[in-house]
Amino acid sequence: MTDVLIAGGGPAGRALANACARAGLTTALIDPQPDRPWTATYGAWADELPAGTPVRSQCTTVRAFARSEHRIDRTYVVLDNTALHTLDPQVTVHRGRLAGRADGPRGSTADLADGRRLATALLVDARGAQSGTAAQTAVGTVITSSRTDATLMDWRDGDTFLYEVPLGDGKLLVEETSLARRPGMPLAELRRRLHARVQPEETTEERVHFPLDAPRAKTLAFGSRAGFVHPATGYSVATSLTLAPSVASAVASTLRAGPRAARMAAHHVIWPPSAKLVHQLRRRGLEVLLELDADETRDFFELFFRLPAELQRAYLSGRDDVKGTAAAMAELFRAAPWRLRAKLVR
């Protein structure tokens, strides 16, 4: 029996597996294709990440466009997928798919699709977000460019925005993104809009589709499975990387008291009351975004990027900052014209 068994080998699952192994826990990971490289590009604000997080590239000049141009005074990075994919040698890897689970007072069992049954003191589900009704979708391509600045959002051309971030080595990722829509905007339409902006240089493309309002798993989960996706921005990986060591430490310090104590300790780290309240506020922000048309969306982000930097940071990154999140929402409402306020209070 292992101490911890993690289902799902994405960035969240691997971060937690590595953290558990380094905390002295016997750790295993289940994934259908554990050796498959990641094709997604993961971006994050540098100040959200724990020290030592491997990055592929970074930008100190970050802009956003709504009605006008805005400079964001934060460093933005693209994460190094190869380094994040690497597992600690102490983590045991099982190739397979979780078909069922049973949690009890003495531990958990995981039934795999190939018929095997694995026993563990603690089973953590990190298999990615469950289905939802609202989604963020995007289509991207990589082009040759010497640019070193990033465009976080450019809303000037409609109800989707342009996202541009340098990858290093003279490469630039360009994506056409639908921030939030119910249901998600079809990838074919995003591809058409992207190609109207830029001529692809490669046959491969980056495709993004994930739910923004997926329910949190009822059992112990981590990453987007646990509801880490920011409902109004779609970001989640930085949260997983940041929380992984704290969750592992909580489990290591309580597991001797039994699996139930370890589950409770892990859950408290993952979802303290303040984080639950902020998540509810952010879900309200998502519903507002879903109601806005293209002009109202530009107005909304024009107001957002005029907010003081500390309020922008609180809403974008303050996962358990109730005061900062509420202050950002209140200030945006105060600054909004009456026609937009009507949408904000629905």
Secondary structure as UniProt FT lines:
FT   STRAND          2..7
FT   HELIX           11..22
FT   TURN            23..24
FT   STRAND          27..31
FT   TURN            34..35
FT   STRAND          43..45
FT   HELIX           46..48
FT   TURN            51..52
FT   STRAND          55..59
FT   STRAND          62..65
FT   STRAND          69..72
FT   STRAND          76..79
FT   HELIX           81..85
FT   TURN            89..90
FT   STRAND          91..95
FT   STRAND          98..104
FT   TURN            105..106
FT   STRAND          107..112
FT   TURN            113..114
FT   STRAND          117..125
FT   STRAND          135..144
FT   STRAND          150..154
FT   TURN            156..157
FT   STRAND          161..168
FT   TURN            169..170
FT   STRAND          171..181
FT   HELIX           187..197
FT   STRAND          206..211
FT   HELIX           223..226
FT   TURN            231..233
FT   HELIX           237..254
FT   HELIX           255..257
FT   HELIX           259..270
FT   HELIX           273..291
FT   HELIX           294..304
FT   TURN            305..306
FT   HELIX           309..317
FT   TURN            319..320
FT   HELIX           322..335
FT   HELIX           338..344
//
